[in-house]
Amino acid sequence: MTLDTHLLSALRETPTGISGTDLSGRLGISRAAVWARIEELRRLGYEIEATPHSGYRLVSAPDRLYADDLQARLGGARVVGRVIQVFEQTASTNDLVDRLGRDGSGEGVVVFAEAQTRGRGRLGRAWSSPVRAGLWFSILLRPELAPRAVTQVTVLGAVAIRRAIKKVTGVEVEIKWPNDLLIRGKKCGGILTELSAEPERVKYVVLGVGVNINQSLGDFPEELRSVATSLRLETGRAWDRGDLAVGAIGALDESYCRLRSGGFGALAEEWEAACTTLGRHVVIRIGDRRVGGRAEALDGDGALLVRTDHGHLEHVTGGDVTVQP
Ligand code: BTN
């Protein structure tokens, strides 16, 4: 843990204020060094009051993701969030994490960017990622899965993000197979799972997550305005991205640990309960092929089971789904 993580944990734990002497004892540094760190946090936008009576008190935090603060708020060891990095801007966090995977980094690293210049979604689509408007992040995972079962990771991602959004904002998000997060039929988030694998074994998975939080309509490219939304547009108020980041990492960690201990069944049930695709007539475009039928269930490996119009059960692991009215 860094000094700032300890300092921010102490300030968050004592909302009424903590003296410079107590902080210096807790952190094992001089009072002058505490003061220097406080000045640095102020420079980053933290409002910290200092009074002779109650010491240092955290009044407000800036609307920017700060890795040390996210760690302070998460507290404790975990798999997802073991290491957190925040970049002001990058092309795509999936690319950064892919590089970490290739270089042999341990699983659980989370990389956020405040803006992406070439954010991408499934099927080669662009993902609009304006500065500080949402959460754009990717996680490195090394699950012991066969490549065909990696849809399980997308499912756990969707379930975890849905749970975090519900906990922080109270909003119920629907899931459209396999990776779309919708509110009243409009897309507020998505998951992009990419992998590096040998024929029978996954080397690593990059789980990319995008959540639209504080965009107003004009922040979306024109062609997306009728199909995309943000939590702000749906609730009429702005949300603290730090709260959502902490909630998301916590929920992803919990779900990933569950998956690792053989608990995909429970995640699949949670997914099925939130999925608006099941029970509906769908048309799925898989490359040049089209499969039409009724989406019946989620298979054990995360695939969608579709009863086709010709009566047989098709096991669909990818593609572009259109839900028929
Ligand atoms: C989709 O719905 O098609 C998936 C969208 C995934 C977007 C996220 S934002 C962070 C990460 N980096 C990317 O380039 N894409 C994912």
Residues whose N, C-alpha, C, O or C-beta is under 5 A from the ligand:
A	BS01	BTN	S92 T93 N94 R118 G119 R120 G121 R122 W127 W136 F137 S138 N179 G189 G190 I191 L192 G208 V209 G210
